[in-house]
Amino acid sequence: MKFPTITSSNTIALLAIVLSCLLSVFSISTNPLLNDDAYGYLRAAEIFNSAGIDAVLDSYGWYGYSILIALADLILPGSLLLAAHLLNTASFALLVFSFIKISCEFSSDQSHQQRIQCFAAATILAFPLLNEMRFFLIRDFAFWAFTLLSLQQLIVYQRNGLLRSAICWSLAVLIAILFRLEGILLAIFVPFSLLLGTTANKGKRFLTLISVLFASILLVLMLAFLLQINLLELMQYAYRYYLPQLFNLGTVLTDSALNVNTALFTVENFPGTDNVGYGLMIAIFAYFFTVVANLVNALSVPFTVLLLFAAWHGHLHLPHKIRWLLLSYIACTLLGLLLFLFIMHFLTQRYAALLCILLLTLVPGALNSMYEKALANHSTKRFLYMLGIFCVYFSGDSLISFGYSQHYLKEASDWSVSNLPAATNLHTNHYAIAYNSKRIEAYDKISLSAANTITQSKPGDYLMLAVRQSENEIRALLDANQQLQLITRFSNTRGDEVRVYQQQ
């Protein structure tokens, strides 16, 4: 059993893009809720369309993603929300295309390109972490997409040394920075990876790339000056929670080390509670372990096992010239994760997504190497069956929700639109209800506390309070409040509710 031959080199990539768009449509249509961050982006886009960029910058600071959504809404038909989903769908399509192209660049054997494209498409389209977030409105999708595009263009630039490839890399990195400032690490450190390879004229290519990058930055600064935008101030505002901690990283690490000592040791016994060196070593080890554990969790155990198996059996083949480029991207991403963990002391799977995607670019080549071995052993049918089982497993894991239904929240929102009197005030502690009810202007600024929401209401006002099954204290508070008249409620099978009250 062999792979069918496809005449066009881009056919597989185009089919993967179409399938990615269909997966996005399916995910968006089957998930009634947005992520919490989405409402801030949508509100900032509304303000941009109604009051201009100054109002957005004054209220929200660094919100380039929201401005892009607003501009797309001016061009595309439909609502602001539809424009945002279309942008995210396009970002996913670019991510898929760049991933496939990078995977092909990692193979020096042109006769295997179509097969590697198939493996690459299957890998990125079946990756659960991405599919589970397809209905989100977050700037990360575009950041990941343009980061991958910049890596692909850097590989091309290393191969051909053409100025246009250097310009494309520079533009892709700067656009990535527009969505997330972590891209600055790529701009600072990645160019030096050109000096580590064996490419001819690597010094000249390094200087050319740096020159193009500086010229691009200068153009951005000039444009910001003409538009009277203070980029430094915006960057400081965007990272207002992180920069103070980052600038005092030594103090932060010292405090962490002392806290570890206090938790583990006593004052009178070795090493004591004030030995910063021991505490810091333990803390750093814990940070690295946390990043690795978070990475495995985000990557999924099957993909982790596959990568480890491929590395152990020598299936990870990467040209030496390209190796340093990929490692520089992985190192910058890992550095960003560690710095965030050092200063904020938590991580989520979403933050590890870019590192996962970079590691996954090794999978298509590994699968191709395994297929070649299976071909030599006359066991390709078994290999393809196993590959199909994994694809079905990953697709089911990422596209089928096994949690409790959230449709009761949409039912509550629809009820508010159809049944609440026109001239009434509504208060809620849930973003989706505030947004979908069309009655709360600053829907992204509501309090998520039911108790605070009650105190903000006045006699005659309506309250739609989301109460989780485990929130027994809130339930008791609501049941004991004689001034709240229960109108109706919506719930799921677990017992999560939206209760509708009127303040007496």
Secondary structure as UniProt FT lines:
FT   TURN            9..10
FT   HELIX           11..30
FT   HELIX           36..51
FT   HELIX           53..60
FT   HELIX           64..75
FT   HELIX           80..105
FT   HELIX           110..112
FT   HELIX           113..125
FT   HELIX           128..131
FT   TURN            132..135
FT   HELIX           140..160
FT   HELIX           163..179
FT   TURN            181..182
FT   HELIX           183..189
FT   HELIX           190..195
FT   TURN            200..201
FT   HELIX           202..226
FT   TURN            227..228
FT   HELIX           231..238
FT   TURN            239..242
FT   HELIX           243..247
FT   HELIX           249..264
FT   TURN            270..271
FT   HELIX           276..299
FT   HELIX           301..312
FT   TURN            313..314
FT   HELIX           320..344
FT   HELIX           349..352
FT   HELIX           353..360
FT   TURN            361..362
FT   HELIX           363..376
FT   TURN            377..378
FT   HELIX           380..399
FT   HELIX           407..419
FT   TURN            422..423
FT   STRAND          426..428
FT   HELIX           431..437
FT   TURN            441..444
FT   HELIX           450..456
FT   TURN            459..460
FT   STRAND          462..467
FT   TURN            469..470
FT   HELIX           472..480
FT   TURN            482..483
FT   STRAND          484..491
FT   TURN            493..494
FT   STRAND          497..503
//
